[in-house]
Amino acid sequence: MPRRWKSAVAILCLLGAMQSALAQTEAVYAPAALQQDLRFLREEIDRIHPEPGLFVSRETLRKAYARLEEQLQQPMNRDQAWRAFSTLNPVFADGHMFVVQPDWDAQTRQHLAAGGLLFPYEVQVDAAGGMLIRSGLDGSAGALAGTRIETINGVPASQVAKELLALMAGDTPALRANLLSRRLWFYYWKTYGAPRQFDLVVAGPDGPRQLKVAASNAIPASLPASGNEGFDKTYRFALLPGGAALLTVNQFAWPNQQAFYAFTRDAFTKIRDAQVKTLIIDVRENTGGDDDMWKKGILPYIADKPFRNASSYVKKVIAGRQSGAEKVGDVVHGFGDTWIEPEPANPLRFSGKTYVLVGRITYSSAVLFSNVAQDFGFARLVGAGGYARTRQTGGVVSIVLPNTRLGVTIPRFVVDRPSGEREPALVHPDIVLPDSPFDRMVTVNALLDRISTKQSL
């Protein structure tokens, strides 16, 4: 085939792909299709969840479904449908149960690669709608860090925040605000569009001031990263003054778990060689993952007695999970009878004082880890609590709505912490310290100060 023909074919293929993507973006769903998706969603929740009224009453859910059905009386594109269905997310009051944009991180990268732009800052939102600038979108520090945003393109920032919070999943309003803070740029784009410039009013020492800020084409700092760069961003170790060490674990999920185990083995080797007396394990940014990563990668070095990750559970038996005694559709109550033995002969076992930092988005498997550390006395919890429940759902099943193709996650079991205690209901640190959204070392340094002066430790 002549080169010019190949070029022409390539161009036609590219145009076809662009048209296909555009058609997908602009697809409009009829009310009947949207309502079918809602019926499917409700049926799947009843099929998978052991107790849909666990954290919110069935009557509250019924009313939320009815409100959503009223919204689905007109045609919608996918983003509109997502915003409508996402109004269920805060009602579920569970960070494992929500409607989500499919491949939201890939969508973001494709949007930027195609010349799209995003809100230019990473921000910190609170449950009341306050919005502070944390950094540039790419994580770069700037003079505006800590500055309160008053309006965005003429709309009060508190109104923007509240509208976006109404789409967020999470156990509590505070957790939902912290999760929104990690991806406000995505929610803003999907709700308000992607303007090329933002007219902001921010608070200043001499009163409000106006700023015109160009939208950003940077990769957001809070977007999940992969490869070596992602690993180094997710897992870090540092020796600190005063015989202390800081082990930062921002996920219990990584494609190559052996790399994580090698990382922690190296960290505890350095801890031994440096004769560290105080170990701080930071899971404040850890939204969970696989329990094996902390069972095999951390606890062998700090556990001094047998442990289990739960005292009791309730689960729904779904297809593929049935057995002779458990039939599909059964709701089964049981007890956590799987105990893991410590490794007292481990040459890298740490016998000093261990503290686990919990905070803004500690969730899922990271909560189970902190429950185990606290209940068995392997470490003291430190930081700001009150965001997530100690009683966690899990065994998440991902489904896709048949028409809009929106994603939905639904948990199939609920576990109680090892002690069996239900109070306090939310993660509660043994040592409560402030947690700055602008500087992760504030809590670390405050803890080290308390240790050095032996204050209530």
ABEGO torsion letter per residue (X at the ends): XBAAAAAAAAAAAAAAAAAAAAAAAABBBBAAAAAAAAAAAAAAAAAABABAAAABBAAAAAAAAAAAAAAAABBBBAAAAAAAAAAAAAAAGBAABBBBBBGAAAAAAAAAAAGBBBBABBBBBBAAGBBBBABBAAGBBBAABGBBBABBGGBBAAAAAAAAAAABBEABAAAAAAAAAAAAAAAAAAAAEBBABBBBBBBBAAEBBBBBBBBBABBBAABBBBEAAAAAAABBBBBBBGGBBBBBBABABBABAAAAAAAAAAAAAAAAAAGBABBBBBAAABAEEBAAAAAAAAAAAABABBBBABABBBBBBBBGABBAABBBGBBBBBBBABBBBBBAABAABBABBBBBBBBAABBEAAAAAAAAAAAAGABBBBEBBGABBABBBBGBBBBBBAAAGBBBBBBABBBBBAAGBAOBABBBBABBBBBBAABAAAAAAAAAAAAAAGBGX
